[in-house]
Amino acid sequence: MAIELLHPEVLPTGQTLDRTAAEAADGFFMAGSPRPSQLARVGFFERGAPAPATPSEVLLGTVNHPLLRLRIPVPLEVRRESDYVGVWSDELEQLGTGIHLTAALFDIQRTRLEAFLVLESEADHLSPAMQKTWRALSAYIERRG
């Protein structure tokens, strides 16, 4: 049996959910909350089936290095492909992969740190493309003060 997930966003005027489903659930909502007939549909899942364990995006807010820190969290897109998970940063144009999400996050942290340290040491001798990468990395990572 499929269960419909609802989100408390008011539907545009004139649009309502299936009347019987809305009427059946109306009695389960607290006063002041949106009525089921006002909720927007956001997806389906099978009753008894677990929710997807891999999110579609995450914010990475740490660096695994004692002398460096993140200025701001890095948004990452998450993809699961067969037996692997990949995380991608559009801003930094970097990829991390692993057999699970934690491994993929560790991989992108390591890649990002290696790139930062190498580019920092060669900052005066970088090509224009590498200077762009260095600017993007240094916008997110800095040395601890």
C-alpha beads as a LAMMPS data file, in Angstrom:
LAMMPS data file: protein, C-alpha beads

145 atoms
144 bonds

1 atom types
1 bond types

-500.0 500.0 xlo xhi
-500.0 500.0 ylo yhi
-500.0 500.0 zlo zhi

Masses

1 110.0

Atoms # bond

1 1 1 0.000 0.000 0.000
2 1 1 1.455 3.385 -0.980
3 1 1 1.281 6.281 1.448
4 1 1 1.341 9.845 0.158
5 1 1 3.753 12.291 1.803
6 1 1 2.361 15.766 2.288
7 1 1 4.123 19.067 2.880
8 1 1 2.453 22.032 4.601
9 1 1 2.482 24.397 1.644
10 1 1 -0.822 25.865 0.651
11 1 1 -1.844 24.808 -2.838
12 1 1 -2.815 27.469 -5.385
13 1 1 -6.456 28.501 -5.262
14 1 1 -8.733 25.940 -6.837
15 1 1 -6.375 22.969 -6.354
16 1 1 -7.168 20.421 -3.678
17 1 1 -6.122 16.886 -2.895
18 1 1 -8.367 13.889 -3.342
19 1 1 -11.442 14.757 -1.265
20 1 1 -11.783 11.399 0.450
21 1 1 -8.128 11.352 1.578
22 1 1 -8.378 14.930 2.806
23 1 1 -11.624 14.331 4.668
24 1 1 -10.281 11.165 6.270
25 1 1 -7.232 12.961 7.682
26 1 1 -8.874 16.270 8.634
27 1 1 -9.636 15.101 12.163
28 1 1 -5.966 14.316 12.932
29 1 1 -4.607 17.850 12.603
30 1 1 -4.311 20.387 15.424
31 1 1 -6.225 23.650 15.305
32 1 1 -4.360 26.282 13.290
33 1 1 -2.338 23.814 11.232
34 1 1 -3.001 23.477 7.499
35 1 1 -5.830 21.110 6.621
36 1 1 -4.937 18.099 4.437
37 1 1 -6.877 19.653 1.574
38 1 1 -4.353 22.553 1.664
39 1 1 -1.196 20.438 1.681
40 1 1 1.048 19.979 -1.349
41 1 1 2.026 16.490 -2.523
42 1 1 5.766 15.849 -2.312
43 1 1 6.174 12.130 -2.945
44 1 1 5.229 8.552 -2.226
45 1 1 6.723 5.682 -0.266
46 1 1 5.633 2.126 0.373
47 1 1 4.232 1.382 3.814
48 1 1 6.854 -0.524 5.783
49 1 1 9.668 0.388 3.371
50 1 1 12.561 2.366 4.890
51 1 1 13.090 5.939 3.783
52 1 1 16.082 6.447 1.466
53 1 1 19.238 6.402 3.617
54 1 1 21.314 8.551 1.273
55 1 1 20.376 12.245 1.175
56 1 1 20.540 14.130 -2.115
57 1 1 22.724 16.873 -0.640
58 1 1 24.736 17.603 2.498
59 1 1 26.697 20.468 3.994
60 1 1 30.246 19.534 4.950
61 1 1 31.390 21.721 7.830
62 1 1 34.709 20.240 8.950
63 1 1 38.242 19.683 7.746
64 1 1 40.313 16.878 9.170
65 1 1 43.479 18.942 9.759
66 1 1 44.797 20.492 12.989
67 1 1 46.099 23.700 11.331
68 1 1 43.213 24.414 8.950
69 1 1 39.533 25.220 9.347
70 1 1 36.525 25.874 7.144
71 1 1 35.294 29.435 6.842
72 1 1 31.822 28.261 5.758
73 1 1 30.242 24.827 5.164
74 1 1 30.637 23.381 1.669
75 1 1 27.412 22.283 -0.079
76 1 1 27.781 18.854 -1.681
77 1 1 25.542 16.945 -4.064
78 1 1 25.219 13.249 -3.160
79 1 1 24.695 10.470 -5.694
80 1 1 24.442 6.726 -5.206
81 1 1 25.574 4.615 -8.149
82 1 1 25.305 0.828 -7.656
83 1 1 27.693 0.011 -4.782
84 1 1 29.292 3.458 -4.420
85 1 1 28.366 6.898 -3.138
86 1 1 29.780 10.048 -4.697
87 1 1 29.781 13.604 -3.352
88 1 1 30.394 16.525 -5.717
89 1 1 31.174 20.165 -5.027
90 1 1 30.162 22.485 -7.874
91 1 1 31.993 25.439 -6.333
92 1 1 35.265 23.557 -5.894
93 1 1 34.811 21.156 -8.825
94 1 1 35.873 18.225 -6.654
95 1 1 34.590 14.684 -6.277
96 1 1 34.771 12.244 -3.382
97 1 1 33.747 8.601 -3.617
98 1 1 33.343 5.698 -1.217
99 1 1 31.359 2.594 -0.412
100 1 1 29.148 4.672 1.907
101 1 1 28.472 8.364 2.526
102 1 1 31.019 8.702 5.341
103 1 1 33.781 7.252 3.138
104 1 1 32.867 9.618 0.283
105 1 1 32.937 12.612 2.664
106 1 1 36.323 11.535 4.027
107 1 1 37.615 11.191 0.450
108 1 1 36.533 14.689 -0.595
109 1 1 37.979 16.143 2.633
110 1 1 41.333 14.507 1.883
111 1 1 41.248 15.652 -1.756
112 1 1 40.361 19.198 -0.741
113 1 1 43.104 19.362 1.898
114 1 1 45.766 18.020 -0.461
115 1 1 44.749 20.516 -3.143
116 1 1 44.736 23.409 -0.649
117 1 1 48.194 22.592 0.755
118 1 1 49.793 22.066 -2.674
119 1 1 48.252 25.189 -4.195
120 1 1 49.119 27.252 -1.113
121 1 1 52.784 26.246 -1.362
122 1 1 52.868 27.064 -5.106
123 1 1 50.600 30.148 -5.014
124 1 1 53.157 32.375 -6.805
125 1 1 53.630 29.938 -9.705
126 1 1 50.061 28.915 -10.609
127 1 1 48.490 28.972 -14.057
128 1 1 45.273 31.008 -14.463
129 1 1 43.147 27.833 -14.135
130 1 1 44.930 26.805 -10.935
131 1 1 44.648 30.375 -9.585
132 1 1 40.875 30.074 -10.003
133 1 1 40.906 26.770 -8.095
134 1 1 43.108 28.317 -5.389
135 1 1 40.699 31.265 -4.977
136 1 1 37.734 28.871 -4.682
137 1 1 39.519 26.698 -2.105
138 1 1 40.778 29.637 -0.056
139 1 1 37.244 31.062 0.054
140 1 1 36.288 27.950 2.058
141 1 1 39.494 26.954 3.876
142 1 1 41.912 29.037 5.961
143 1 1 44.771 28.501 8.371
144 1 1 43.859 28.612 12.037
145 1 1 44.909 31.902 13.644

Bonds

1 1 1 2
2 1 2 3
3 1 3 4
4 1 4 5
5 1 5 6
6 1 6 7
7 1 7 8
8 1 8 9
9 1 9 10
10 1 10 11
11 1 11 12
12 1 12 13
13 1 13 14
14 1 14 15
15 1 15 16
16 1 16 17
17 1 17 18
18 1 18 19
19 1 19 20
20 1 20 21
21 1 21 22
22 1 22 23
23 1 23 24
24 1 24 25
25 1 25 26
26 1 26 27
27 1 27 28
28 1 28 29
29 1 29 30
30 1 30 31
31 1 31 32
32 1 32 33
33 1 33 34
34 1 34 35
35 1 35 36
36 1 36 37
37 1 37 38
38 1 38 39
39 1 39 40
40 1 40 41
41 1 41 42
42 1 42 43
43 1 43 44
44 1 44 45
45 1 45 46
46 1 46 47
47 1 47 48
48 1 48 49
49 1 49 50
50 1 50 51
51 1 51 52
52 1 52 53
53 1 53 54
54 1 54 55
55 1 55 56
56 1 56 57
57 1 57 58
58 1 58 59
59 1 59 60
60 1 60 61
61 1 61 62
62 1 62 63
63 1 63 64
64 1 64 65
65 1 65 66
66 1 66 67
67 1 67 68
68 1 68 69
69 1 69 70
70 1 70 71
71 1 71 72
72 1 72 73
73 1 73 74
74 1 74 75
75 1 75 76
76 1 76 77
77 1 77 78
78 1 78 79
79 1 79 80
80 1 80 81
81 1 81 82
82 1 82 83
83 1 83 84
84 1 84 85
85 1 85 86
86 1 86 87
87 1 87 88
88 1 88 89
89 1 89 90
90 1 90 91
91 1 91 92
92 1 92 93
93 1 93 94
94 1 94 95
95 1 95 96
96 1 96 97
97 1 97 98
98 1 98 99
99 1 99 100
100 1 100 101
101 1 101 102
102 1 102 103
103 1 103 104
104 1 104 105
105 1 105 106
106 1 106 107
107 1 107 108
108 1 108 109
109 1 109 110
110 1 110 111
111 1 111 112
112 1 112 113
113 1 113 114
114 1 114 115
115 1 115 116
116 1 116 117
117 1 117 118
118 1 118 119
119 1 119 120
120 1 120 121
121 1 121 122
122 1 122 123
123 1 123 124
124 1 124 125
125 1 125 126
126 1 126 127
127 1 127 128
128 1 128 129
129 1 129 130
130 1 130 131
131 1 131 132
132 1 132 133
133 1 133 134
134 1 134 135
135 1 135 136
136 1 136 137
137 1 137 138
138 1 138 139
139 1 139 140
140 1 140 141
141 1 141 142
142 1 142 143
143 1 143 144
144 1 144 145
